[in-house]
Amino acid sequence: MNLQQYLKNLEVPKGKIDVVLDTDTYNEVDDQFAVAYLLANQEKLNIKAFYAAPFHNPNSTSPADGMEKSYNELCTLLELAGYTNFKQVTFRGADCYLPDEKTPVISDAAKHLSALASAYTPEKPLYVVAIGAITNVASALLLEPEIAENIVVVWLGGHVHSHINTKEFNMRQDIAAARVVMGSGAPFVQLPCVGCVSEFAISYIEMDTLLRGKNKLCDYLTDTVGKAIGMPKAAETPYARVIWDVTAVAWLLNEDNCFMESDVRALRLPNYENQYEPADESKQMRYVYRINRNALATDLFRKLGELK
């Protein structure tokens, strides 16, 4: 891919585009909102697949268990939203993290993505939105390195470049995968967490007022946030919960910069000492540095409420 086309692919896409979502859906409460927001924007976003990503925290006993729970949560969300047709393109992902930067973790998700992306071109790429450990995407690139020219990777991972370290959950789980994807040559958009998308938070009170009763999925999302915050505190205080992952989907809808601001800058890779380091000087990336919380929350609530 020449530099002109690479830079063009770092712009917010115009018109309808093909998208896959790679998600650790059961990790906490935010992935569910990203899935719902993607489903609510199908006039613009043509969904080609969902991939379950591994994760390991108190909500799972291992990366494999986290992936399986994420797969089941994806299926639950599709049922609640009335889009069970997408179950046939929902795939289990890796059951562990990359052992090194050269060895893929073979999974249905990695095999599907590597085959799917092979049918695209730099001029008409596949958009890969990733909101968990990026193991599946890295594995697909290791299986078929040529697909780097055919995809645009939009990843919510890492912290802002000025942060003291890179110990963000999605990034630190699989640093090897992050380095593979970011260094692959695929056009890359980073939405950093602390210092940027950490601004995107919503309260249970807002949800109970504006989403409750709209549809089954809205009720499920509202209850999920209430449980995560803890009742009765959730219903009695304006305490807000960060809904990080919605922002990765929102970048694809950001044609007039109403939801976020970004720039193109030199690529920086995470290293194994939990710091960013310069990459090849010729490599660039798009970097989101500001979220317009109110505009995005307004659009999110309106569109989720319109789902039937």
Helices and strands as residue ranges (DSSP letters): H 3-8, E 17-23, H 30-39, E 45-52, H 63-81, G 84-89, E 90-92, H 108-117, E 126-130, H 135-143, G 145-150, E 151-156, H 169-173, H 175-182, E 188-191, G 197-199, E 201-203, H 204-210, H 216-229, H 233-236, E 240-242, H 246-251, E 260-266, E 268-270, E 276-278, E 284-291, H 293-306
